[in-house]
Amino acid sequence: MKAILSTEEALNRLEQLYQASQIQDVELVKYIEHLAAENEQLKLTLHKLRTTIAQKGNTISSMHSKLTDALRE
């Protein structure tokens, strides 16, 4: 069985199963879509946090360098 790479692919495969079984579960589709949207939101939040941490790290390094230079004088 081929790996699922996207939400659309998962929903397409689920639709194929629905057609083969003559059964459909709308709530399951909604839940999968909700999980996919939540996953995207978490990815964005993680990216923002990593960017913020990287920026703070640069600021701290800059302050450390300035303090070191001031102590040398």
TAPEBEL-V443109 format. One record per residue. N is the residue number from 1. RES is the residue in one letter. SS is DSSP state (H for helix, E for strand, C for the rest). PSI is psi as a letter, one per 40 degrees, with the letter a starting at -180 (999 if undefined). NEAR is the number of other C-alpha atoms within 10 Angstrom. Layout:
# TAPEBEL-V443109
n = <N;N>
res = <RES;RES>
ss = <SS;SS>
psi = <PSI;PSI>
near = <NEAR;NEAR>
This chain:
# TAPEBEL-V443109
n = <1;2;3;4;5;6;7;8;9;10;11;12;13;14;15;16;17;18;19;20;21;22;23;24;25;26;27;28;29;30;31;32;33;34;35;36;37;38;39;40;41;42;43;44;45;46;47;48;49;50;51;52;53;54;55;56;57;58;59;60;61;62;63;64;65;66;67;68;69;70;71;72;73>
res = <M;K;A;I;L;S;T;E;E;A;L;N;R;L;E;Q;L;Y;Q;A;S;Q;I;Q;D;V;E;L;V;K;Y;I;E;H;L;A;A;E;N;E;Q;L;K;L;T;L;H;K;L;R;T;T;I;A;Q;K;G;N;T;I;S;S;M;H;S;K;L;T;D;A;L;R;E>
ss = <C;C;C;C;C;C;H;H;H;H;H;H;H;H;H;H;H;H;H;H;H;C;C;C;C;H;H;H;H;H;H;H;H;H;H;H;H;H;H;H;H;H;H;H;H;H;H;H;H;H;H;H;H;H;H;H;H;H;H;H;H;H;H;H;H;H;H;H;H;H;H;H;C>
psi = <h;i;i;h;e;i;d;d;d;d;d;d;d;d;d;d;d;d;d;d;e;f;i;i;g;d;d;d;d;d;d;d;d;d;d;d;d;d;d;d;d;d;d;d;d;d;d;d;d;d;d;d;d;d;d;d;d;d;d;d;d;d;d;d;d;d;d;d;d;d;d;d;999>
near = <3;4;7;11;8;10;14;12;12;16;16;12;13;16;16;12;13;13;11;9;9;8;10;13;10;8;9;12;15;11;11;14;16;12;13;15;13;12;12;12;12;12;12;12;12;12;12;12;12;12;12;12;12;11;11;12;12;12;12;11;11;12;12;12;12;12;11;11;10;9;8;7;5>
